[in-house]
Amino acid sequence: MGFVVRMNWVRELVLAAAAVVGFASLACAQEPLPPPEPAKPIPSEQSAATLRVTTNVVLVPTLVEKNHGQVIYGLKAGDFVLEDNGVPQKLRVEEDLDTAPVALVVAVEQGRMSALEFDKVAKLGPLLDLFLGDGKSQAALVGFDSSPQLVRDFTKSTADLTDDLRHFAPGDGGAAILDTVGYAVDLLQSQPKEYRRVLLLISEERDHGSTHIKPAKLVERIGLTDVLVLSLTFSPSRAELLHDLKDNGDNRTMSLISTLPMALAAMKKNVARQIAVMSGGEYAPFTRDKAFEERVNEVSQHARNRYLLSFHPSDSSPGLHTLRVHLTQDYGAHIVARANYWALGEQ
């Protein structure tokens, strides 16, 4: 008798479970599945710690030009002097830099009044061949207003990127440059190590609305990577534009930033410019279509024509280190090089 009762109880339990499964299956059939989570969320400052790289080797992108824009090739390690916090370092020049493929992130502002520049941005697509023309390089496109959005993941197709750029829609009232640079750096750091990592930032000068990363943390993150930042800014003042057009290159970047408070103050004034300076990249404002195209052409050529110096710091004290690069001989040239890096101390 007890056996029969137990069997009846088991049968009822099985039937109840089947009913639950059947009801759940019916509900899933009737209700649409929720959209998938974004593949590349904006990292928090806590998660960013896992992306840190060692500073046992510091990479210093360095452009050497004559005053009329001609790049000087063929220099060796003995032609350079590299100082870390004023102390000369033993350096090497990385070989085959000009043949390495490029991983490029193009980050374009969509917020605030940036829609006024969309006609210029729409012409950027074909110019990306200057970065991707080797058939091995690839680019991703990020649009941003109050937050960055991945418009297209890394691709070798300039046609797809061109189509995306021609269909940009205006965003909200934000321009989260800090969040976007942090997001773009993480995208680039995910690429294979043999790629040269370049961020082309097209934006206004000041940040409006970043919430995911603080300026000090971004200074650290930029200082821990080998990402080269090329900043093109719209709506500059006429005085600044005229200065830049007359510039022979010596004043293309700001003075060296020797302390974190100085870097943060410079970032508050013009974040696009300061990030470029820190990375060893370039900054240029533009107003007209032709000027925009000329700037893109210039920075793309310079991105491929940089020397990549490297050294093991003789002093690995944690914090912001100031870098200075100059030549052992007077070649009648000027240098655009990384201004600083961030040391984590002994690991």
Secondary structure, DSSP 8 states (H G I E B T S, - for coil): -HHHHHHHHHHHHHHHHHHHHHHHHHHHHHS-------SS----TTGGGGG----SSEEEEEEEEETTS-B-----GGGEEEEETTEE--EEE-SSGGGS-EEEEEEEE-STTGGGGHHHHTTHHHHTHHHHTTSS-EEEEEEESSSEEEEEEEES-HHHHHHHHHT-----S-B-HHHHHHHHHHHHHTS-TTSEEEEEEEE-SS-BS--SS-HHHHHHHHHTS--EEEEEEES--HHHHHHHHH--STTSS-----SHHHHHHHHHH-HHHHHHHHHT-EEEEE-SHHHHHHHHHHHHHHHHS-EEEEE--S---SEEEEEEEEESS--SEEEEE--EEEE----
